[in-house]
Amino acid sequence: MIDDILGATSKSGVVDTAIGIYNNRGAAGAVLKATGRDIDETINLAITFDEETLQWSCQGTVDKVIVGSVQNAIIDALDKHFDNNQATTAQIADYLEKIARR
């Protein structure tokens, strides 16, 4: 994360804590990252911005949110696109890849 700070490396050398928000242009969510000498391990939080209230909301740690999103996509695929909610892992993977390409 420190590599992302613009300018000379001496600027990042004097901070106690560095915090950054990372997102892809047009994406609904972002990742808040924080690291520093008083933080035991790097913080990676999934956050979303509410345009109505102009506030950021934390959805949880990035790892848990990604796992939850994948699980939800699998459950949705089984419910809506496979007979009797049954499919092999290969069928689910193929279906999810097709969705991701759209």
CYANA upper distance limits for C-alpha pairs under 8 A (distance plus 0.5 A):
  1 MET  CA      5 ILE  CA      8.13
  1 MET  CA     20 GLY  CA      8.43
  1 MET  CA     33 LYS  CA      8.02
  1 MET  CA     35 THR  CA      8.34
  2 ILE  CA     12 SER  CA      7.27
  2 ILE  CA     18 ALA  CA      7.80
  5 ILE  CA     12 SER  CA      7.34
  7 GLY  CA     11 LYS  CA      7.58
  8 ALA  CA     12 SER  CA      8.22
  9 THR  CA     13 GLY  CA      6.86
 10 SER  CA     14 VAL  CA      7.38
 11 LYS  CA     15 VAL  CA      8.00
 12 SER  CA     18 ALA  CA      8.40
 15 VAL  CA     36 GLY  CA      8.29
 16 ASP  CA     36 GLY  CA      5.98
 16 ASP  CA     37 ARG  CA      6.39
 16 ASP  CA     38 ASP  CA      7.81
 17 THR  CA     34 ALA  CA      7.48
 17 THR  CA     35 THR  CA      6.21
 17 THR  CA     36 GLY  CA      4.58
 17 THR  CA     37 ARG  CA      7.20
 17 THR  CA     38 ASP  CA      7.97
 17 THR  CA     39 ILE  CA      8.42
 18 ALA  CA     34 ALA  CA      6.10
 18 ALA  CA     35 THR  CA      6.01
 18 ALA  CA     36 GLY  CA      6.58
 19 ILE  CA     32 LEU  CA      7.67
 19 ILE  CA     33 LYS  CA      6.17
 19 ILE  CA     34 ALA  CA      4.83
 19 ILE  CA     35 THR  CA      7.21
 20 GLY  CA     32 LEU  CA      6.25
 20 GLY  CA     33 LYS  CA      5.81
 20 GLY  CA     34 ALA  CA      6.99
 21 ILE  CA     30 ALA  CA      7.10
 21 ILE  CA     31 VAL  CA      6.15
 21 ILE  CA     32 LEU  CA      5.01
 21 ILE  CA     33 LYS  CA      6.87
 22 TYR  CA     30 ALA  CA      6.00
 22 TYR  CA     31 VAL  CA      5.65
 22 TYR  CA     32 LEU  CA      6.92
 22 TYR  CA     33 LYS  CA      8.29
 23 ASN  CA     27 ALA  CA      7.14
 23 ASN  CA     29 GLY  CA      7.23
 23 ASN  CA     30 ALA  CA      4.94
 23 ASN  CA     31 VAL  CA      6.89
 24 ASN  CA     30 ALA  CA      8.00
 28 ALA  CA     48 THR  CA      6.82
 28 ALA  CA     49 PHE  CA      7.67
 29 GLY  CA     46 ALA  CA      7.48
 29 GLY  CA     47 ILE  CA      6.20
 29 GLY  CA     48 THR  CA      4.95
 29 GLY  CA     49 PHE  CA      7.34
 30 ALA  CA     46 ALA  CA      6.44
 30 ALA  CA     47 ILE  CA      5.79
 30 ALA  CA     48 THR  CA      6.62
 31 VAL  CA     44 ASN  CA      6.90
 31 VAL  CA     45 LEU  CA      6.01
 31 VAL  CA     46 ALA  CA      5.25
 31 VAL  CA     47 ILE  CA      6.35
 31 VAL  CA     62 VAL  CA      7.75
 32 LEU  CA     43 ILE  CA      8.05
 32 LEU  CA     44 ASN  CA      6.23
 32 LEU  CA     45 LEU  CA      5.61
 32 LEU  CA     46 ALA  CA      6.96
 32 LEU  CA     47 ILE  CA      7.24
 33 LYS  CA     42 THR  CA      7.45
 33 LYS  CA     43 ILE  CA      5.81
 33 LYS  CA     44 ASN  CA      5.20
 33 LYS  CA     45 LEU  CA      7.07
 34 ALA  CA     42 THR  CA      6.25
 34 ALA  CA     43 ILE  CA      5.50
 34 ALA  CA     44 ASN  CA      7.41
 35 THR  CA     39 ILE  CA      6.51
 35 THR  CA     41 GLU  CA      7.42
 35 THR  CA     42 THR  CA      5.29
 35 THR  CA     43 ILE  CA      6.95
 36 GLY  CA     40 ASP  CA      8.46
 36 GLY  CA     42 THR  CA      8.25
 44 ASN  CA     61 THR  CA      6.43
 44 ASN  CA     62 VAL  CA      6.29
 45 LEU  CA     58 CYS  CA      7.24
 45 LEU  CA     59 GLN  CA      7.82
 45 LEU  CA     60 GLY  CA      6.25
 45 LEU  CA     61 THR  CA      4.91
 45 LEU  CA     62 VAL  CA      5.66
 46 ALA  CA     58 CYS  CA      6.48
 46 ALA  CA     59 GLN  CA      5.91
 46 ALA  CA     60 GLY  CA      6.19
 46 ALA  CA     61 THR  CA      6.22
 46 ALA  CA     62 VAL  CA      5.44
 46 ALA  CA     65 VAL  CA      7.38
 47 ILE  CA     56 TRP  CA      6.85
 47 ILE  CA     57 SER  CA      5.88
 47 ILE  CA     58 CYS  CA      4.94
 47 ILE  CA     59 GLN  CA      6.03
 47 ILE  CA     60 GLY  CA      8.07
 48 THR  CA     56 TRP  CA      6.05
 48 THR  CA     57 SER  CA      5.83
 48 THR  CA     58 CYS  CA      7.15
 48 THR  CA     59 GLN  CA      7.77
 49 PHE  CA     54 LEU  CA      7.32
 49 PHE  CA     55 GLN  CA      6.28
 49 PHE  CA     56 TRP  CA      4.96
 49 PHE  CA     57 SER  CA      6.88
 50 ASP  CA     54 LEU  CA      5.90
 50 ASP  CA     55 GLN  CA      5.94
 50 ASP  CA     56 TRP  CA      6.78
 50 ASP  CA     57 SER  CA      8.08
 51 GLU  CA     55 GLN  CA      7.74
 59 GLN  CA     65 VAL  CA      7.45
 60 GLY  CA     64 LYS  CA      7.18
 60 GLY  CA     65 VAL  CA      6.74
 61 THR  CA     65 VAL  CA      6.74
 62 VAL  CA     66 ILE  CA      6.55
 63 ASP  CA     67 VAL  CA      6.69
 64 LYS  CA     68 GLY  CA      6.46
 65 VAL  CA     69 SER  CA      6.54
 66 ILE  CA     70 VAL  CA      6.73
 67 VAL  CA     71 GLN  CA      6.62
 68 GLY  CA     72 ASN  CA      6.55
 69 SER  CA     73 ALA  CA      6.67
 70 VAL  CA     74 ILE  CA      6.74
 71 GLN  CA     75 ILE  CA      6.70
 72 ASN  CA     76 ASP  CA      6.49
 73 ALA  CA     77 ALA  CA      6.56
 73 ALA  CA     96 LEU  CA      8.08
 74 ILE  CA     78 LEU  CA      6.71
 74 ILE  CA     92 ILE  CA      7.43
 74 ILE  CA     96 LEU  CA      8.27
 75 ILE  CA     79 ASP  CA      6.60
 76 ASP  CA     80 LYS  CA      6.53
 76 ASP  CA     81 HIS  CA      8.48
 77 ALA  CA     81 HIS  CA      5.83
 77 ALA  CA     82 PHE  CA      7.43
 77 ALA  CA     92 ILE  CA      7.68
 77 ALA  CA     95 TYR  CA      8.13
 77 ALA  CA     96 LEU  CA      8.35
 78 LEU  CA     82 PHE  CA      5.75
 78 LEU  CA     83 ASP  CA      8.38
 78 LEU  CA     85 ASN  CA      5.21
 78 LEU  CA     86 GLN  CA      6.97
 78 LEU  CA     87 ALA  CA      7.63
 78 LEU  CA     92 ILE  CA      8.36
 79 ASP  CA     85 ASN  CA      6.03
 80 LYS  CA     85 ASN  CA      8.48
 81 HIS  CA     85 ASN  CA      8.47
 82 PHE  CA     86 GLN  CA      6.58
 82 PHE  CA     87 ALA  CA      6.97
 87 ALA  CA     91 GLN  CA      6.51
 87 ALA  CA     92 ILE  CA      7.00
 88 THR  CA     92 ILE  CA      6.89
 89 THR  CA     93 ALA  CA      6.55
 90 ALA  CA     94 ASP  CA      6.60
 91 GLN  CA     95 TYR  CA      6.68
 92 ILE  CA     96 LEU  CA      6.62
 93 ALA  CA     97 GLU  CA      6.58
 94 ASP  CA     98 LYS  CA      6.83
 95 TYR  CA     99 ILE  CA      6.97
 96 LEU  CA    100 ALA  CA      6.69
 97 GLU  CA    101 ARG  CA      6.82
 98 LYS  CA    102 ARG  CA      7.30
